[in-house]
Structure formats: structure tokens, C-alpha cells
Amino acid sequence: MERKDYFYPDIDDKITASLMKEREPFEGYWEKSEKKVLNLIKESIQEHVKKTADSWFLDAGCGTGRLLPKFERHFNHILAIDPDPTQIKKAKSLVKKGGFAHKVVFQVTSIEKLDWRKESIDVILCSHILQHVQTDSVPLILRKFEELTKKEGLLFIMATHSREKCDYYVKEYLENSKVVEERIEKEEFNSLIFNEKNILPLRFFSRKSIIKELENSGFVLLDFRSFHVLGKASFLDKIIDRDRLVNSVDFLKTRLGRDILVTSRKTS
């Protein structure tokens, strides 16, 4: 994601919004499920990170900045980056309205090209970014994260989840106002990263592959959770929380859930 003219191909999140509407098992579930993992991130931050005069939070791929208000009170400083200048403009407006613009440094840049002080970041959040970058960029991004984080710093990754034993790739687009999700090869996925056809390329990460990538980059796994557990189960939803059930059984959380939250710590 290094081109200066990069823009996120799902314009105004139309594909994602349509997917949520079509597939969430009951109204409000998508937001409810995400809220739970965001609360887990907050709990981890409160447990492991002390708010100091030099505490820094990096939102790596901040988009419109929608997650910044959820974490700003835990840090004195925020670095928010995105390669799409249109998204950064929206994020600046959001933090200004939120009253914490003085805390935030914005940069229009890809993660790999970010020029910032080494070992200066306490916590990095990378939400639904790795699934949209070229495959050879993932290890570069994770090594950049390792370079930026302080000793024992935390890295939170949210990404689409392969319920299979390996990664796979799809392209999503709207056809007659419906979301089409088509399985593709890795080569086509890589070719679609920079497209102007309103096609959203997605990589679905298996648990095995994302952990391997993290370990190769100097991080150790602390927690693995799946969320956005799709599919109709009206009777089950009346008696138990589907996300809690899935994450209580290791086999289920590797086989269910459209998305994952991976929590890791820098090892040295």
C-alpha cells in the first residue's frame, strides 16, 4: 500500500454495510460482537499499560478514525496513520469534534513507510488492514510494528478469519445491490489491492498462519478470539451468547467467526 494515490476500494463502506445487513444473525449483532472485542482490548490495556506522560497509541490504518474515541483516554499521545488522504481528512474532523485533536498526530502513509521513533509506541492497533494488503507486505508490516513498539509493548490485530487450516482469498463486490463473495487465487488478490472497480479484496487468515507471522516478527501470542459468528441460530441466541460459547471451546473458535482478534506482546 505504497502508492500515493491509494484509496480504499470499498467506497463509503457500501460493500461492508451490505454484508452486515445481509448476514448478521439478528439486528445489532455485528456492532455488539465488535464491541465485546474492543472491550477486551481496553481491559488488556488497563492491565498491562501504564498511562504516562510519554504513553503512545498507534492506530495503524485508522481510516475515518472511528476507533480513536474508544481508546484516547488511555493515552496521552496518539499516532494515527492511513495511506488514503480522504480517510485522514475525515479522521481529523472526527477527533476535532471529539475534543482531543491536541493528542493526535496524523500521517498519510503506508505502515511500511512510516518514519517514526523506534521503540516509542506502547500499544498498536491494526484493525482490518492486513486482510487488504499484498501478501508480501504482511511480514514487512509486522517487522515495522516490532521496530516501533516498546519492550513488552502490545499489538492488537483484527482481521478476517479463515475457518480452514490455511489462508484463502476472496473478492467482494455488489451485484444488483447484493454482496457477491467470490473465491480467488493469491495472484488475483494481489492484483486487486489497487483497483478502481469497487472490488474489495480480502485475505482470510488461519490461526496457524497469523501466529507464525507474529512469531517470525518478534511477538508472542497472548490471546486469540473469534467474533462476528454468523449464521442463523434463533433458539440458541435466546439461551446463550454465541460469541462466549464459541470462544469457550478451542475447536469452535478456530472453526467459527468471520473475524479474529489476535493479542500479542513484543518478546524483547
Phi, psi and omega in degrees: 000060188250351181291139182293336183261022181297140168217149181293124189289341178273081186298127181058022178056034183293320180294312181297317179297320179293321178299314179301314182296321184284326194245347181294139187292332174206158186301130178089354185294318184304311180293319180298317181294317178295322180301323180295318181287328176295324176293325176296321178297315179300318180297319179295319178297314180297327182281323191251343187240127175270133177283115181237176179297338182243029179279130184236139176239131177248121170262102186269095186099056190288343183057231181281000178083017188297335181269347183300317180297338183283342185236352190298328184289346181274353186221153176273339182221146179227134171248123182236123183232153175195143180281350183261110182298332179294320178293318179299320179301318178293321180295321179298319179296321182295313183289331176295315178295328181282349176081019179231027180299332181295341181274340197255133170251124179255144171221135172271101184195157169283160180297317183299328184264003181299126178256104184210162183298134178292146177050048182241352186255131178280317185221133174244131172246125177235094188259112175055047177246312185301333181287347183248003182258159178300146190300325180282354177276337185301308178297328177295319180295315182293325176292325175297318177300317180297322180293325186276329187282148174291167175302132183069015178295155184258144175233123177248123178241129171245132184203166176288148195247123171278121177273013178252184183275355180220168177288155170215170190229144177220165168236137179245141176202164180265134177222116185055042177067012177246149180278127173254129178240109189245126179290135181223170176276162182302322182297318179291320175306309181299325181288342184264357183303318177250085179231154180244029184252011184057041175250127182259110178277140184225133171253128178259118185269131171280158179302316182299316185288320182290324177293319179298317179299318180295313181297322178293341183255007175094024178240151176244139181290132173253323183201150178224121180230146171251151178212180189054061178278102187271169181111144183281132176204063188303316182294316181297320182295340180281340185244345182205152176282118186298323180294317179296317179299310183299318184278357176272349181233119186303318181298319182293318185286346172268348184248348182230163180097126179284333183234161177230151167244121179245120179254128181219166180230142175296134189277342181213000000 
